[in-house]
Amino acid sequence: SSCPAAEDAAVTGYNSSGERIEGFTALSSTPAAAVVVTGSKIQAIRAVLKQIRKASPQTFTIVHSNQVSNYARGRLDCFESGARMLAHSLPCVHEALARVMRQFDRGTASPNPSQHTYSCPTCGLAGLSENALRAHYPLYHSMELTEACGCPICGKGASEFRAFAVHLHNEHGPVEEREPTFPAFSAFSWVICRRPSDGKVLVCHEPAAIAGGKPNFWFPAGRVDEGETFRMAGERETMEEAGVKAKVTGVLVYKLGDGVVPRVVLYAEPVEDLAGPDPTSVPKSVPDFESCGACWLDVSQFDDLTDRDYRGRGTAELYRAVASGRLPPLSLDTPSFAALEEMVERLTRDQEFLVEKWRAEIRRVWAMLGKDYAARLEME
């Protein structure tokens, strides 16, 4: 059921029922709902991906190769050549295939009370329920820069929302799966997660739409939700974006934008290295609204990347500084950090924009932080 598609690469095709397509090749005239590409040579894998994408843009392409999974440059190159997912393991492949097949299920796996069906405005895949389209879009398209489009469900035009992917995620489908309303007060947690057992660091592939047009590398990071602390937000974002259960154990840098928007760079370690092996230390493979996946990398691999391969400037330098010990994590057990956590937990509950109040609160807490972390405060 698998056959060579190019030297050192092989493909296995699956139809919309999840059955293997016998004799499938990258040049087959029979369209596949999903294809798994395996092999040891990245160039051969990329050649197969390009063939499949050209012949069948609606096919979900999965790369399952240790050579790709653990290689920073190879991961970006495979996404560029048409991969929609980079799998760390066979269970990840099986999970993705199940999600792909679920969108074709007309029964309980993909309920459709309204009986309406829609086509994806980007790839044209048809017959999708509202919930199926909502699941399909980030799974298939978060790793590519898509053209602006209107919403086939509610009829709103592209000019009526910030981005179709965000609109679809937050305005359609199950209410409990949507993002919470952003607090009036903005604060952000960034996380440098390092695995003590081998020194590797955790990096995410950000959705292309917010990362410069391709799924570039970035930290697990995000907004502090209402009533959260920086530490809580950092651990939540590490699970959501990287699929890794981590524990924040230190702080690296405090950043303050425009005197009112704090960003705290935290240090974390995976739970597996704190309390024994844990399956949640395997990074995310299946793309979703939060990210296109994640991986553990040795910082030496950043030498193969350029500034254009990261969502923001200074990413590699920060990772290197932490990995080398030049930027060691500092203790969270200080009165000033406790004051910061109390402040953000309280201010994110404000329902109105109280900028002057916020500035006064931040000045007070920033002065306290200056006594404990003077060398780690940055003004932006």
Residue pairs with C-beta under 8 A, 6 or more apart in sequence:
1 12
1 20
1 21
1 22
1 23
1 24
2 10
2 11
2 12
2 38
3 10
3 11
3 23
3 24
3 25
4 10
5 11
5 25
5 26
5 27
5 37
5 44
5 47
5 48
5 51
6 26
6 39
6 44
6 47
6 48
7 41
7 44
8 39
8 40
8 41
8 44
9 37
9 38
9 39
9 41
9 44
9 45
9 47
9 48
10 37
10 38
10 39
11 24
11 25
11 26
11 35
11 36
11 37
11 38
11 48
11 52
12 20
12 24
12 35
12 36
12 38
13 20
13 21
13 24
13 28
13 30
13 32
13 34
13 35
14 20
14 21
14 32
14 33
14 34
14 35
14 36
14 97
14 100
14 101
15 21
15 32
15 33
16 33
16 101
16 104
17 101
17 104
18 97
18 98
18 101
21 28
21 30
21 32
24 30
24 32
24 35
26 35
26 48
26 51
26 52
26 55
27 51
27 55
31 56
31 58
31 59
32 56
32 59
33 59
33 60
33 100
33 101
33 104
34 59
34 60
34 61
34 62
34 96
34 97
34 100
34 101
35 52
35 59
35 60
35 61
35 62
36 62
36 63
36 64
36 87
36 93
36 97
37 45
37 48
37 49
37 52
37 61
37 62
37 63
37 64
37 65
37 83
38 63
38 64
38 65
39 45
39 48
39 65
39 67
40 65
40 67
41 67
42 65
42 67
42 68
42 71
42 74
42 77
42 78
45 63
45 65
45 68
45 78
45 81
46 77
46 78
46 81
47 81
49 61
49 63
49 78
49 81
49 82
49 83
50 81
50 82
52 59
52 61
52 82
53 59
53 61
53 81
53 82
57 123
57 124
58 123
58 124
58 125
60 84
60 85
60 96
60 100
60 139
60 140
61 82
61 83
61 84
61 85
62 83
62 84
62 85
62 86
62 87
62 93
62 96
62 97
63 78
63 83
63 85
63 86
63 87
64 87
64 90
64 92
64 93
67 74
68 74
68 75
68 78
68 86
69 75
69 86
69 87
69 88
69 295
70 295
70 296
70 297
71 301
72 203
72 217
72 295
72 297
72 301
72 302
72 304
72 305
72 309
73 301
73 304
73 305
75 86
75 205
75 295
76 214
76 215
76 216
76 217
76 305
76 309
78 86
79 86
79 143
79 205
79 214
79 215
79 292
80 214
83 143
84 139
84 140
84 143
84 287
85 96
85 285
85 286
85 287
85 292
85 293
86 285
86 293
86 295
87 93
87 96
87 285
88 282
88 283
88 285
88 295
89 282
89 285
92 282
92 285
92 286
95 285
95 286
96 139
96 285
96 286
99 135
99 139
99 286
100 139
102 109
102 110
102 132
102 135
103 110
103 125
103 128
103 132
103 135
103 136
104 110
104 127
104 132
106 112
110 129
110 131
110 132
111 129
111 131
112 129
112 130
112 131
112 132
114 129
114 130
116 129
116 130
116 153
117 126
117 127
117 128
117 129
118 126
118 128
118 129
118 130
118 133
118 152
118 153
119 125
119 126
119 127
119 128
119 152
120 126
120 128
120 133
120 136
120 137
120 140
120 141
121 149
121 150
121 151
121 152
121 164
122 137
122 140
122 141
122 146
122 147
122 149
123 140
123 141
125 136
125 140
128 136
130 153
130 172
130 173
131 173
131 174
133 152
133 153
133 168
133 172
134 168
134 169
134 172
134 173
135 173
137 164
137 165
137 168
138 165
138 169
138 207
138 287
138 288
138 289
139 286
139 287
139 288
141 165
142 165
142 207
142 208
142 209
142 215
142 287
142 288
142 289
142 291
142 292
143 205
143 207
143 208
143 214
143 215
143 287
143 292
144 208
144 214
145 208
145 209
145 213
145 214
146 164
146 165
146 209
148 158
148 164
149 158
149 164
150 156
150 157
150 158
150 164
151 161
151 164
151 167
151 168
151 171
151 172
153 168
153 172
154 171
154 172
156 167
158 164
161 167
161 171
163 209
165 207
165 209
165 289
169 178
169 179
169 289
170 178
170 179
171 178
180 225
180 226
181 226
182 223
183 223
183 224
183 225
183 226
183 347
183 348
183 349
183 350
184 350
184 351
184 352
184 353
184 354
185 344
185 347
185 348
185 350
185 354
185 358
186 223
186 260
186 261
187 223
187 224
187 230
187 233
187 261
187 262
187 263
187 264
187 344
187 347
187 348
188 221
188 222
188 223
188 224
188 233
188 261
188 262
188 263
188 264
189 221
189 222
189 224
189 230
189 231
189 233
189 234
189 237
189 263
189 264
189 266
190 219
190 220
190 221
190 234
190 263
190 264
190 265
190 266
191 202
191 219
191 220
191 221
191 234
191 235
191 237
191 238
191 246
191 248
191 265
191 266
191 267
191 268
192 201
192 219
192 252
192 265
192 266
192 267
192 268
192 318
192 319
192 322
193 201
193 202
193 220
193 238
193 242
193 244
193 246
193 267
193 268
193 269
193 270
194 200
194 201
194 202
194 267
194 268
194 269
194 322
194 323
195 201
195 202
195 269
195 270
195 272
195 273
195 281
195 296
196 269
196 273
197 273
198 296
198 298
199 298
199 299
199 323
200 296
200 297
200 298
201 296
201 297
201 299
201 319
201 322
201 323
202 220
202 238
202 242
202 244
202 246
202 270
202 283
202 294
202 295
202 296
203 217
203 218
203 219
203 294
203 295
203 297
203 319
204 217
204 218
204 219
204 220
204 241
204 242
204 284
204 291
204 292
204 293
204 294
205 211
205 215
205 216
205 217
205 218
205 291
205 292
205 293
205 294
206 215
206 216
206 217
206 218
206 291
206 292
206 311
207 215
207 289
207 291
207 292
208 214
208 215
208 216
208 292
210 311
211 218
211 311
212 308
212 311
215 292
215 293
216 308
216 309
216 310
216 311
217 305
217 309
217 310
217 311
217 315
218 310
218 311
218 312
218 315
219 265
219 315
219 318
220 234
220 237
220 238
220 240
220 241
220 242
220 244
220 294
221 237
221 241
222 233
222 236
222 237
222 240
222 241
223 233
224 230
224 232
224 233
224 344
224 348
225 233
225 236
225 348
226 348
226 349
227 345
227 348
227 349
228 236
228 344
228 345
228 348
229 341
229 344
229 345
230 264
230 266
230 340
230 341
230 344
231 248
231 266
231 332
231 341
234 248
234 264
234 266
234 268
235 245
235 246
235 247
235 248
235 268
238 244
238 245
238 246
238 268
239 245
239 246
239 280
240 290
240 291
241 284
241 290
241 291
241 294
242 283
242 284
242 291
242 294
243 280
243 282
243 283
243 284
243 285
243 294
244 270
244 280
244 281
244 282
244 283
244 284
244 294
245 270
245 271
245 278
245 280
245 281
246 268
246 269
246 270
246 271
247 268
247 269
247 271
247 274
248 266
248 267
248 268
248 332
249 267
249 268
249 269
249 329
249 332
250 266
250 267
250 328
250 329
250 330
250 331
250 332
251 264
251 265
251 266
251 267
251 329
251 330
251 331
251 332
251 337
251 373
251 376
252 265
252 266
252 267
252 318
252 322
252 327
252 329
252 330
252 376
253 264
253 265
253 318
253 327
253 376
253 378
254 262
254 263
254 264
254 265
254 366
254 369
254 373
254 376
254 377
254 378
255 262
255 263
255 264
255 265
255 378
255 379
255 380
256 262
256 263
256 362
256 366
256 377
256 378
256 379
256 380
257 263
257 380
258 380
259 359
259 362
259 363
259 379
260 355
260 358
260 359
260 362
262 340
262 344
262 362
263 380
264 340
265 318
267 322
267 329
270 278
270 280
270 281
271 278
271 280
271 281
272 278
272 280
272 281
273 281
283 293
283 294
283 295
283 296
284 291
284 293
284 294
285 293
286 293
287 293
299 316
299 319
299 320
299 323
299 324
302 316
302 319
302 320
305 316
307 313
310 316
318 327
320 326
321 327
322 328
322 329
330 372
330 373
330 376
331 337
334 372
334 373
335 368
335 372
336 365
336 368
336 369
336 371
336 372
336 373
337 369
337 372
339 365
339 368
340 365
340 368
340 369
343 361
343 362
343 365
347 358
347 361
350 357
350 358
366 377
369 377
370 377
